[in-house]
């Protein structure tokens, strides 16, 4: 008898941004959209520090550089929305 298992839903969380860097290393950039700038974002997810690359978001970058608190929506496998 076959037993079907449910796919575990990812847990989305609002995560605080710890560091934000514009990526200049071509190895970290997605080749499908390499003409667009990327950022390496480090954030706190639960008890872990995680990093992921996202497309450049001018509003998020300016907000972080001005010292305001920034948050992103993330799951255990990466950033969902900035």
PyMOL Python script that loads the backbone (N, CA, C, O; Angstrom):
from pymol import cmd

cmd.read_pdbstr("""\
ATOM      1  N   UNK A   1       0.830  -1.171   0.000  1.00  0.00           N
ATOM      2  CA  UNK A   1       0.000   0.000   0.000  1.00  0.00           C
ATOM      3  C   UNK A   1       0.884   1.247   0.000  1.00  0.00           C
ATOM      4  O   UNK A   1       1.846   1.339   0.762  1.00  0.00           O
ATOM      5  N   UNK A   2       0.548   2.192  -0.854  1.00  0.00           N
ATOM      6  CA  UNK A   2       1.324   3.424  -0.957  1.00  0.00           C
ATOM      7  C   UNK A   2       0.878   4.417   0.096  1.00  0.00           C
ATOM      8  O   UNK A   2      -0.311   4.575   0.374  1.00  0.00           O
ATOM      9  N   UNK A   3       1.830   5.056   0.652  1.00  0.00           N
ATOM     10  CA  UNK A   3       1.518   6.075   1.653  1.00  0.00           C
ATOM     11  C   UNK A   3       1.977   7.434   1.110  1.00  0.00           C
ATOM     12  O   UNK A   3       3.149   7.624   0.783  1.00  0.00           O
ATOM     13  N   UNK A   4       1.053   8.345   1.024  1.00  0.00           N
ATOM     14  CA  UNK A   4       1.381   9.676   0.529  1.00  0.00           C
ATOM     15  C   UNK A   4       1.761  10.565   1.703  1.00  0.00           C
ATOM     16  O   UNK A   4       1.075  10.606   2.724  1.00  0.00           O
ATOM     17  N   UNK A   5       2.840  11.257   1.538  1.00  0.00           N
ATOM     18  CA  UNK A   5       3.248  12.185   2.590  1.00  0.00           C
ATOM     19  C   UNK A   5       3.022  13.614   2.107  1.00  0.00           C
ATOM     20  O   UNK A   5       3.216  13.933   0.934  1.00  0.00           O
ATOM     21  N   UNK A   6       2.620  14.440   3.018  1.00  0.00           N
ATOM     22  CA  UNK A   6       2.423  15.840   2.678  1.00  0.00           C
ATOM     23  C   UNK A   6       3.761  16.537   2.603  1.00  0.00           C
ATOM     24  O   UNK A   6       4.683  16.258   3.370  1.00  0.00           O
ATOM     25  N   UNK A   7       3.834  17.435   1.672  1.00  0.00           N
ATOM     26  CA  UNK A   7       5.029  18.247   1.577  1.00  0.00           C
ATOM     27  C   UNK A   7       5.004  19.261   2.720  1.00  0.00           C
ATOM     28  O   UNK A   7       4.000  19.935   2.950  1.00  0.00           O
ATOM     29  N   UNK A   8       6.101  19.352   3.414  1.00  0.00           N
ATOM     30  CA  UNK A   8       6.143  20.276   4.535  1.00  0.00           C
ATOM     31  C   UNK A   8       6.173  21.707   4.017  1.00  0.00           C
ATOM     32  O   UNK A   8       6.999  22.051   3.172  1.00  0.00           O
ATOM     33  N   UNK A   9       5.280  22.530   4.521  1.00  0.00           N
ATOM     34  CA  UNK A   9       5.219  23.920   4.102  1.00  0.00           C
ATOM     35  C   UNK A   9       6.384  24.686   4.723  1.00  0.00           C
ATOM     36  O   UNK A   9       6.715  24.483   5.892  1.00  0.00           O
ATOM     37  N   UNK A  10       7.001  25.563   3.940  1.00  0.00           N
ATOM     38  CA  UNK A  10       8.079  26.371   4.518  1.00  0.00           C
ATOM     39  C   UNK A  10       7.514  27.376   5.520  1.00  0.00           C
ATOM     40  O   UNK A  10       6.395  27.866   5.369  1.00  0.00           O
ATOM     41  N   UNK A  11       8.290  27.663   6.517  1.00  0.00           N
ATOM     42  CA  UNK A  11       7.886  28.633   7.528  1.00  0.00           C
ATOM     43  C   UNK A  11       8.458  29.991   7.136  1.00  0.00           C
ATOM     44  O   UNK A  11       9.675  30.175   7.112  1.00  0.00           O
ATOM     45  N   UNK A  12       7.582  30.933   6.831  1.00  0.00           N
ATOM     46  CA  UNK A  12       8.010  32.273   6.459  1.00  0.00           C
ATOM     47  C   UNK A  12       8.136  33.126   7.712  1.00  0.00           C
ATOM     48  O   UNK A  12       7.315  33.037   8.625  1.00  0.00           O
ATOM     49  N   UNK A  13       9.169  33.948   7.740  1.00  0.00           N
ATOM     50  CA  UNK A  13       9.401  34.819   8.890  1.00  0.00           C
ATOM     51  C   UNK A  13       9.890  36.181   8.428  1.00  0.00           C
ATOM     52  O   UNK A  13      10.556  36.309   7.401  1.00  0.00           O
ATOM     53  N   UNK A  14       9.542  37.194   9.211  1.00  0.00           N
ATOM     54  CA  UNK A  14      10.135  38.511   9.030  1.00  0.00           C
ATOM     55  C   UNK A  14      11.497  38.460   9.706  1.00  0.00           C
ATOM     56  O   UNK A  14      11.586  38.190  10.903  1.00  0.00           O
ATOM     57  N   UNK A  15      12.547  38.716   8.955  1.00  0.00           N
ATOM     58  CA  UNK A  15      13.905  38.598   9.481  1.00  0.00           C
ATOM     59  C   UNK A  15      14.614  39.943   9.423  1.00  0.00           C
ATOM     60  O   UNK A  15      14.473  40.688   8.453  1.00  0.00           O
ATOM     61  N   UNK A  16      15.363  40.245  10.451  1.00  0.00           N
ATOM     62  CA  UNK A  16      16.135  41.485  10.499  1.00  0.00           C
ATOM     63  C   UNK A  16      17.371  41.368   9.622  1.00  0.00           C
ATOM     64  O   UNK A  16      18.063  40.351   9.634  1.00  0.00           O
ATOM     65  N   UNK A  17      17.637  42.422   8.861  1.00  0.00           N
ATOM     66  CA  UNK A  17      18.821  42.463   8.006  1.00  0.00           C
ATOM     67  C   UNK A  17      20.013  42.870   8.860  1.00  0.00           C
ATOM     68  O   UNK A  17      19.969  43.877   9.566  1.00  0.00           O
ATOM     69  N   UNK A  18      21.082  42.075   8.789  1.00  0.00           N
ATOM     70  CA  UNK A  18      22.293  42.342   9.560  1.00  0.00           C
ATOM     71  C   UNK A  18      23.308  43.101   8.713  1.00  0.00           C
ATOM     72  O   UNK A  18      23.932  44.052   9.184  1.00  0.00           O
ATOM     73  N   UNK A  19      23.469  42.672   7.456  1.00  0.00           N
ATOM     74  CA  UNK A  19      24.442  43.306   6.567  1.00  0.00           C
ATOM     75  C   UNK A  19      23.922  43.256   5.144  1.00  0.00           C
ATOM     76  O   UNK A  19      23.180  42.347   4.771  1.00  0.00           O
ATOM     77  N   UNK A  20      24.318  44.242   4.353  1.00  0.00           N
ATOM     78  CA  UNK A  20      23.863  44.360   2.976  1.00  0.00           C
ATOM     79  C   UNK A  20      25.025  44.866   2.138  1.00  0.00           C
ATOM     80  O   UNK A  20      25.559  45.943   2.405  1.00  0.00           O
ATOM     81  N   UNK A  21      25.426  44.096   1.118  1.00  0.00           N
ATOM     82  CA  UNK A  21      26.583  44.435   0.301  1.00  0.00           C
ATOM     83  C   UNK A  21      26.212  44.292  -1.166  1.00  0.00           C
ATOM     84  O   UNK A  21      25.567  43.319  -1.555  1.00  0.00           O
ATOM     85  N   UNK A  22      26.619  45.264  -1.984  1.00  0.00           N
ATOM     86  CA  UNK A  22      26.414  45.137  -3.426  1.00  0.00           C
ATOM     87  C   UNK A  22      27.434  44.136  -3.948  1.00  0.00           C
ATOM     88  O   UNK A  22      28.625  44.244  -3.656  1.00  0.00           O
ATOM     89  N   UNK A  23      26.965  43.161  -4.720  1.00  0.00           N
ATOM     90  CA  UNK A  23      27.813  42.070  -5.197  1.00  0.00           C
ATOM     91  C   UNK A  23      28.573  42.506  -6.442  1.00  0.00           C
ATOM     92  O   UNK A  23      27.992  43.014  -7.401  1.00  0.00           O
ATOM     93  N   UNK A  24      29.885  42.296  -6.403  1.00  0.00           N
ATOM     94  CA  UNK A  24      30.695  42.562  -7.585  1.00  0.00           C
ATOM     95  C   UNK A  24      31.370  41.289  -8.089  1.00  0.00           C
ATOM     96  O   UNK A  24      31.974  41.293  -9.161  1.00  0.00           O
ATOM     97  N   UNK A  25      31.272  40.207  -7.329  1.00  0.00           N
ATOM     98  CA  UNK A  25      31.856  38.923  -7.714  1.00  0.00           C
ATOM     99  C   UNK A  25      30.909  38.209  -8.672  1.00  0.00           C
ATOM    100  O   UNK A  25      29.797  37.851  -8.284  1.00  0.00           O
ATOM    101  N   UNK A  26      31.325  38.001  -9.901  1.00  0.00           N
ATOM    102  CA  UNK A  26      30.468  37.414 -10.934  1.00  0.00           C
ATOM    103  C   UNK A  26      30.048  35.983 -10.608  1.00  0.00           C
ATOM    104  O   UNK A  26      29.047  35.510 -11.144  1.00  0.00           O
ATOM    105  N   UNK A  27      30.787  35.276  -9.741  1.00  0.00           N
ATOM    106  CA  UNK A  27      30.417  33.904  -9.397  1.00  0.00           C
ATOM    107  C   UNK A  27      29.156  33.852  -8.542  1.00  0.00           C
ATOM    108  O   UNK A  27      28.477  32.825  -8.509  1.00  0.00           O
ATOM    109  N   UNK A  28      28.832  34.945  -7.848  1.00  0.00           N
ATOM    110  CA  UNK A  28      27.649  34.980  -6.992  1.00  0.00           C
ATOM    111  C   UNK A  28      26.406  35.476  -7.721  1.00  0.00           C
ATOM    112  O   UNK A  28      25.308  35.465  -7.164  1.00  0.00           O
ATOM    113  N   UNK A  29      26.578  35.911  -8.962  1.00  0.00           N
ATOM    114  CA  UNK A  29      25.471  36.500  -9.708  1.00  0.00           C
ATOM    115  C   UNK A  29      24.810  35.447 -10.583  1.00  0.00           C
ATOM    116  O   UNK A  29      25.490  34.636 -11.212  1.00  0.00           O
ATOM    117  N   UNK A  30      23.492  35.462 -10.621  1.00  0.00           N
ATOM    118  CA  UNK A  30      22.712  34.551 -11.457  1.00  0.00           C
ATOM    119  C   UNK A  30      22.979  34.878 -12.928  1.00  0.00           C
ATOM    120  O   UNK A  30      22.742  36.013 -13.341  1.00  0.00           O
ATOM    121  N   UNK A  31      23.463  33.928 -13.733  1.00  0.00           N
ATOM    122  CA  UNK A  31      23.791  34.221 -15.131  1.00  0.00           C
ATOM    123  C   UNK A  31      22.580  34.578 -15.988  1.00  0.00           C
ATOM    124  O   UNK A  31      22.737  35.194 -17.041  1.00  0.00           O
ATOM    125  N   UNK A  32      21.377  34.203 -15.558  1.00  0.00           N
ATOM    126  CA  UNK A  32      20.185  34.519 -16.343  1.00  0.00           C
ATOM    127  C   UNK A  32      19.820  35.995 -16.264  1.00  0.00           C
ATOM    128  O   UNK A  32      19.188  36.527 -17.177  1.00  0.00           O
ATOM    129  N   UNK A  33      20.208  36.653 -15.192  1.00  0.00           N
ATOM    130  CA  UNK A  33      19.906  38.073 -15.027  1.00  0.00           C
ATOM    131  C   UNK A  33      21.178  38.841 -14.664  1.00  0.00           C
ATOM    132  O   UNK A  33      21.149  39.736 -13.820  1.00  0.00           O
ATOM    133  N   UNK A  34      22.291  38.485 -15.304  1.00  0.00           N
ATOM    134  CA  UNK A  34      23.583  39.045 -14.925  1.00  0.00           C
ATOM    135  C   UNK A  34      23.693  40.531 -15.253  1.00  0.00           C
ATOM    136  O   UNK A  34      24.576  41.210 -14.729  1.00  0.00           O
ATOM    137  N   UNK A  35      22.813  41.049 -16.111  1.00  0.00           N
ATOM    138  CA  UNK A  35      22.869  42.466 -16.440  1.00  0.00           C
ATOM    139  C   UNK A  35      22.306  43.335 -15.319  1.00  0.00           C
ATOM    140  O   UNK A  35      22.458  44.556 -15.349  1.00  0.00           O
ATOM    141  N   UNK A  36      21.660  42.718 -14.335  1.00  0.00           N
ATOM    142  CA  UNK A  36      21.099  43.466 -13.216  1.00  0.00           C
ATOM    143  C   UNK A  36      22.012  43.352 -12.003  1.00  0.00           C
ATOM    144  O   UNK A  36      22.666  42.330 -11.796  1.00  0.00           O
ATOM    145  N   UNK A  37      22.045  44.400 -11.216  1.00  0.00           N
ATOM    146  CA  UNK A  37      22.880  44.399 -10.012  1.00  0.00           C
ATOM    147  C   UNK A  37      22.257  43.501  -8.945  1.00  0.00           C
ATOM    148  O   UNK A  37      21.039  43.336  -8.880  1.00  0.00           O
ATOM    149  N   UNK A  38      23.114  42.934  -8.123  1.00  0.00           N
ATOM    150  CA  UNK A  38      22.671  42.059  -7.042  1.00  0.00           C
ATOM    151  C   UNK A  38      23.217  42.559  -5.711  1.00  0.00           C
ATOM    152  O   UNK A  38      24.164  43.344  -5.664  1.00  0.00           O
ATOM    153  N   UNK A  39      22.600  42.089  -4.635  1.00  0.00           N
ATOM    154  CA  UNK A  39      23.071  42.392  -3.289  1.00  0.00           C
ATOM    155  C   UNK A  39      23.190  41.084  -2.517  1.00  0.00           C
ATOM    156  O   UNK A  39      22.389  40.166  -2.695  1.00  0.00           O
ATOM    157  N   UNK A  40      24.186  41.016  -1.672  1.00  0.00           N
ATOM    158  CA  UNK A  40      24.329  39.899  -0.745  1.00  0.00           C
ATOM    159  C   UNK A  40      23.764  40.373   0.586  1.00  0.00           C
ATOM    160  O   UNK A  40      24.291  41.300   1.200  1.00  0.00           O
ATOM    161  N   UNK A  41      22.697  39.736   1.021  1.00  0.00           N
ATOM    162  CA  UNK A  41      22.030  40.142   2.256  1.00  0.00           C
ATOM    163  C   UNK A  41      22.269  39.079   3.326  1.00  0.00           C
ATOM    164  O   UNK A  41      22.066  37.888   3.087  1.00  0.00           O
ATOM    165  N   UNK A  42      22.698  39.517   4.496  1.00  0.00           N
ATOM    166  CA  UNK A  42      22.868  38.639   5.653  1.00  0.00           C
ATOM    167  C   UNK A  42      21.764  38.985   6.633  1.00  0.00           C
ATOM    168  O   UNK A  42      21.557  40.152   6.966  1.00  0.00           O
ATOM    169  N   UNK A  43      21.055  37.961   7.093  1.00  0.00           N
ATOM    170  CA  UNK A  43      19.896  38.190   7.950  1.00  0.00           C
ATOM    171  C   UNK A  43      19.833  37.143   9.044  1.00  0.00           C
ATOM    172  O   UNK A  43      20.469  36.092   8.963  1.00  0.00           O
ATOM    173  N   UNK A  44      19.052  37.450  10.070  1.00  0.00           N
ATOM    174  CA  UNK A  44      18.868  36.553  11.206  1.00  0.00           C
ATOM    175  C   UNK A  44      17.588  35.760  11.000  1.00  0.00           C
ATOM    176  O   UNK A  44      16.499  36.333  11.014  1.00  0.00           O
ATOM    177  N   UNK A  45      17.703  34.440  10.809  1.00  0.00           N
ATOM    178  CA  UNK A  45      16.537  33.562  10.666  1.00  0.00           C
ATOM    179  C   UNK A  45      16.518  32.615  11.857  1.00  0.00           C
ATOM    180  O   UNK A  45      17.384  31.747  11.976  1.00  0.00           O
ATOM    181  N   UNK A  46      15.545  32.776  12.731  1.00  0.00           N
ATOM    182  CA  UNK A  46      15.469  32.007  13.984  1.00  0.00           C
ATOM    183  C   UNK A  46      16.757  32.257  14.768  1.00  0.00           C
ATOM    184  O   UNK A  46      17.029  33.396  15.149  1.00  0.00           O
ATOM    185  N   UNK A  47      17.549  31.222  15.014  1.00  0.00           N
ATOM    186  CA  UNK A  47      18.801  31.382  15.759  1.00  0.00           C
ATOM    187  C   UNK A  47      20.021  31.346  14.853  1.00  0.00           C
ATOM    188  O   UNK A  47      21.146  31.245  15.342  1.00  0.00           O
ATOM    189  N   UNK A  48      19.823  31.426  13.552  1.00  0.00           N
ATOM    190  CA  UNK A  48      20.922  31.292  12.601  1.00  0.00           C
ATOM    191  C   UNK A  48      21.124  32.575  11.816  1.00  0.00           C
ATOM    192  O   UNK A  48      20.182  33.325  11.560  1.00  0.00           O
ATOM    193  N   UNK A  49      22.370  32.811  11.441  1.00  0.00           N
ATOM    194  CA  UNK A  49      22.677  33.868  10.483  1.00  0.00           C
ATOM    195  C   UNK A  49      22.734  33.221   9.116  1.00  0.00           C
ATOM    196  O   UNK A  49      23.420  32.218   8.918  1.00  0.00           O
ATOM    197  N   UNK A  50      22.005  33.803   8.171  1.00  0.00           N
ATOM    198  CA  UNK A  50      21.962  33.247   6.824  1.00  0.00           C
ATOM    199  C   UNK A  50      22.266  34.349   5.826  1.00  0.00           C
ATOM    200  O   UNK A  50      22.081  35.531   6.114  1.00  0.00           O
ATOM    201  N   UNK A  51      22.742  33.948   4.634  1.00  0.00           N
ATOM    202  CA  UNK A  51      23.038  34.895   3.562  1.00  0.00           C
ATOM    203  C   UNK A  51      22.411  34.408   2.275  1.00  0.00           C
ATOM    204  O   UNK A  51      22.268  33.206   2.049  1.00  0.00           O
ATOM    205  N   UNK A  52      22.038  35.363   1.431  1.00  0.00           N
ATOM    206  CA  UNK A  52      21.447  35.033   0.139  1.00  0.00           C
ATOM    207  C   UNK A  52      21.662  36.218  -0.793  1.00  0.00           C
ATOM    208  O   UNK A  52      21.800  37.352  -0.334  1.00  0.00           O
ATOM    209  N   UNK A  53      21.690  35.965  -2.093  1.00  0.00           N
ATOM    210  CA  UNK A  53      21.782  37.049  -3.059  1.00  0.00           C
ATOM    211  C   UNK A  53      20.388  37.383  -3.565  1.00  0.00           C
ATOM    212  O   UNK A  53      19.579  36.493  -3.828  1.00  0.00           O
ATOM    213  N   UNK A  54      20.120  38.669  -3.695  1.00  0.00           N
ATOM    214  CA  UNK A  54      18.844  39.143  -4.218  1.00  0.00           C
ATOM    215  C   UNK A  54      19.125  40.221  -5.256  1.00  0.00           C
ATOM    216  O   UNK A  54      20.221  40.780  -5.299  1.00  0.00           O
ATOM    217  N   UNK A  55      18.133  40.509  -6.093  1.00  0.00           N
ATOM    218  CA  UNK A  55      18.277  41.605  -7.043  1.00  0.00           C
ATOM    219  C   UNK A  55      18.379  42.920  -6.288  1.00  0.00           C
ATOM    220  O   UNK A  55      17.811  43.076  -5.207  1.00  0.00           O
ATOM    221  N   UNK A  56      19.103  43.855  -6.865  1.00  0.00           N
ATOM    222  CA  UNK A  56      19.316  45.146  -6.224  1.00  0.00           C
ATOM    223  C   UNK A  56      17.987  45.852  -6.005  1.00  0.00           C
ATOM    224  O   UNK A  56      17.189  45.997  -6.931  1.00  0.00           O
ATOM    225  N   UNK A  57      17.760  46.286  -4.785  1.00  0.00           N
ATOM    226  CA  UNK A  57      16.560  47.029  -4.403  1.00  0.00           C
ATOM    227  C   UNK A  57      17.036  48.359  -3.824  1.00  0.00           C
ATOM    228  O   UNK A  57      17.544  48.415  -2.704  1.00  0.00           O
ATOM    229  N   UNK A  58      16.865  49.427  -4.602  1.00  0.00           N
ATOM    230  CA  UNK A  58      17.391  50.736  -4.214  1.00  0.00           C
ATOM    231  C   UNK A  58      16.798  51.215  -2.887  1.00  0.00           C
ATOM    232  O   UNK A  58      17.521  51.749  -2.046  1.00  0.00           O
ATOM    233  N   UNK A  59      15.501  51.030  -2.695  1.00  0.00           N
ATOM    234  CA  UNK A  59      14.844  51.489  -1.464  1.00  0.00           C
ATOM    235  C   UNK A  59      15.393  50.758  -0.237  1.00  0.00           C
ATOM    236  O   UNK A  59      15.653  51.382   0.793  1.00  0.00           O
ATOM    237  N   UNK A  60      15.569  49.442  -0.344  1.00  0.00           N
ATOM    238  CA  UNK A  60      16.120  48.660   0.766  1.00  0.00           C
ATOM    239  C   UNK A  60      17.559  49.077   1.054  1.00  0.00           C
ATOM    240  O   UNK A  60      17.951  49.222   2.212  1.00  0.00           O
ATOM    241  N   UNK A  61      18.341  49.270  -0.004  1.00  0.00           N
ATOM    242  CA  UNK A  61      19.744  49.655   0.156  1.00  0.00           C
ATOM    243  C   UNK A  61      19.865  51.017   0.847  1.00  0.00           C
ATOM    244  O   UNK A  61      20.654  51.171   1.780  1.00  0.00           O
ATOM    245  N   UNK A  62      19.092  51.997   0.394  1.00  0.00           N
ATOM    246  CA  UNK A  62      19.146  53.335   0.992  1.00  0.00           C
ATOM    247  C   UNK A  62      18.663  53.317   2.444  1.00  0.00           C
ATOM    248  O   UNK A  62      19.229  53.997   3.300  1.00  0.00           O
ATOM    249  N   UNK A  63      17.633  52.551   2.710  1.00  0.00           N
ATOM    250  CA  UNK A  63      17.113  52.452   4.082  1.00  0.00           C
ATOM    251  C   UNK A  63      18.163  51.839   5.012  1.00  0.00           C
ATOM    252  O   UNK A  63      18.352  52.314   6.132  1.00  0.00           O
ATOM    253  N   UNK A  64      18.847  50.786   4.551  1.00  0.00           N
ATOM    254  CA  UNK A  64      19.870  50.136   5.375  1.00  0.00           C
ATOM    255  C   UNK A  64      21.054  51.071   5.609  1.00  0.00           C
ATOM    256  O   UNK A  64      21.553  51.175   6.730  1.00  0.00           O
ATOM    257  N   UNK A  65      21.502  51.748   4.561  1.00  0.00           N
ATOM    258  CA  UNK A  65      22.660  52.637   4.679  1.00  0.00           C
ATOM    259  C   UNK A  65      22.372  53.850   5.563  1.00  0.00           C
ATOM    260  O   UNK A  65      23.291  54.423   6.147  1.00  0.00           O
ATOM    261  N   UNK A  66      21.099  54.245   5.663  1.00  0.00           N
ATOM    262  CA  UNK A  66      20.752  55.388   6.513  1.00  0.00           C
ATOM    263  C   UNK A  66      20.662  55.000   7.993  1.00  0.00           C
ATOM    264  O   UNK A  66      20.497  55.866   8.852  1.00  0.00           O
ATOM    265  N   UNK A  67      20.769  53.712   8.289  1.00  0.00           N
ATOM    266  CA  UNK A  67      20.764  53.254   9.675  1.00  0.00           C
ATOM    267  C   UNK A  67      19.406  52.822  10.193  1.00  0.00           C
ATOM    268  O   UNK A  67      19.278  52.451  11.360  1.00  0.00           O
ATOM    269  N   UNK A  68      18.389  52.865   9.341  1.00  0.00           N
ATOM    270  CA  UNK A  68      17.062  52.424   9.758  1.00  0.00           C
ATOM    271  C   UNK A  68      17.016  50.901   9.790  1.00  0.00           C
ATOM    272  O   UNK A  68      17.764  50.232   9.077  1.00  0.00           O
ATOM    273  N   UNK A  69      16.130  50.361  10.624  1.00  0.00           N
ATOM    274  CA  UNK A  69      16.014  48.904  10.685  1.00  0.00           C
ATOM    275  C   UNK A  69      15.328  48.396   9.420  1.00  0.00           C
ATOM    276  O   UNK A  69      14.380  49.010   8.930  1.00  0.00           O
ATOM    277  N   UNK A  70      15.806  47.288   8.904  1.00  0.00           N
ATOM    278  CA  UNK A  70      15.260  46.691   7.687  1.00  0.00           C
ATOM    279  C   UNK A  70      14.892  45.244   7.968  1.00  0.00           C
ATOM    280  O   UNK A  70      15.566  44.549   8.728  1.00  0.00           O
ATOM    281  N   UNK A  71      13.814  44.807   7.344  1.00  0.00           N
ATOM    282  CA  UNK A  71      13.397  43.421   7.469  1.00  0.00           C
ATOM    283  C   UNK A  71      13.071  42.866   6.094  1.00  0.00           C
ATOM    284  O   UNK A  71      12.673  43.596   5.186  1.00  0.00           O
ATOM    285  N   UNK A  72      13.248  41.554   5.962  1.00  0.00           N
ATOM    286  CA  UNK A  72      12.906  40.847   4.739  1.00  0.00           C
ATOM    287  C   UNK A  72      12.050  39.648   5.114  1.00  0.00           C
ATOM    288  O   UNK A  72      12.058  39.198   6.260  1.00  0.00           O
ATOM    289  N   UNK A  73      11.322  39.145   4.152  1.00  0.00           N
ATOM    290  CA  UNK A  73      10.532  37.935   4.351  1.00  0.00           C
ATOM    291  C   UNK A  73      11.368  36.770   3.850  1.00  0.00           C
ATOM    292  O   UNK A  73      11.778  36.752   2.689  1.00  0.00           O
ATOM    293  N   UNK A  74      11.624  35.795   4.719  1.00  0.00           N
ATOM    294  CA  UNK A  74      12.494  34.681   4.357  1.00  0.00           C
ATOM    295  C   UNK A  74      11.916  33.359   4.841  1.00  0.00           C
ATOM    296  O   UNK A  74      11.127  33.303   5.785  1.00  0.00           O
ATOM    297  N   UNK A  75      12.337  32.301   4.162  1.00  0.00           N
ATOM    298  CA  UNK A  75      12.021  30.935   4.571  1.00  0.00           C
ATOM    299  C   UNK A  75      13.340  30.254   4.893  1.00  0.00           C
ATOM    300  O   UNK A  75      14.401  30.867   4.783  1.00  0.00           O
ATOM    301  N   UNK A  76      13.280  29.006   5.285  1.00  0.00           N
ATOM    302  CA  UNK A  76      14.505  28.296   5.652  1.00  0.00           C
ATOM    303  C   UNK A  76      15.436  28.091   4.463  1.00  0.00           C
ATOM    304  O   UNK A  76      16.623  27.826   4.650  1.00  0.00           O
ATOM    305  N   UNK A  77      14.913  28.211   3.239  1.00  0.00           N
ATOM    306  CA  UNK A  77      15.749  28.002   2.058  1.00  0.00           C
ATOM    307  C   UNK A  77      16.148  29.294   1.359  1.00  0.00           C
ATOM    308  O   UNK A  77      16.778  29.234   0.303  1.00  0.00           O
ATOM    309  N   UNK A  78      15.810  30.451   1.898  1.00  0.00           N
ATOM    310  CA  UNK A  78      16.261  31.703   1.305  1.00  0.00           C
ATOM    311  C   UNK A  78      15.251  32.830   1.407  1.00  0.00           C
ATOM    312  O   UNK A  78      14.186  32.695   2.009  1.00  0.00           O
ATOM    313  N   UNK A  79      15.624  33.956   0.792  1.00  0.00           N
ATOM    314  CA  UNK A  79      14.810  35.167   0.836  1.00  0.00           C
ATOM    315  C   UNK A  79      13.621  35.022  -0.098  1.00  0.00           C
ATOM    316  O   UNK A  79      13.770  34.582  -1.238  1.00  0.00           O
ATOM    317  N   UNK A  80      12.446  35.392   0.381  1.00  0.00           N
ATOM    318  CA  UNK A  80      11.226  35.360  -0.416  1.00  0.00           C
ATOM    319  C   UNK A  80      10.939  36.742  -0.991  1.00  0.00           C
ATOM    320  O   UNK A  80      10.642  36.870  -2.178  1.00  0.00           O
ATOM    321  N   UNK A  81      11.024  37.768  -0.165  1.00  0.00           N
ATOM    322  CA  UNK A  81      10.704  39.123  -0.593  1.00  0.00           C
ATOM    323  C   UNK A  81      11.497  40.116   0.236  1.00  0.00           C
ATOM    324  O   UNK A  81      11.665  39.946   1.443  1.00  0.00           O
ATOM    325  N   UNK A  82      11.986  41.165  -0.436  1.00  0.00           N
ATOM    326  CA  UNK A  82      12.727  42.203   0.300  1.00  0.00           C
ATOM    327  C   UNK A  82      11.842  43.397   0.552  1.00  0.00           C
ATOM    328  O   UNK A  82      12.281  44.375   1.157  1.00  0.00           O
TER     329      UNK A  82
END
""", "prot")
cmd.dss("prot")
cmd.show_as("cartoon", "prot")
cmd.util.cbc("prot")
cmd.orient("prot")
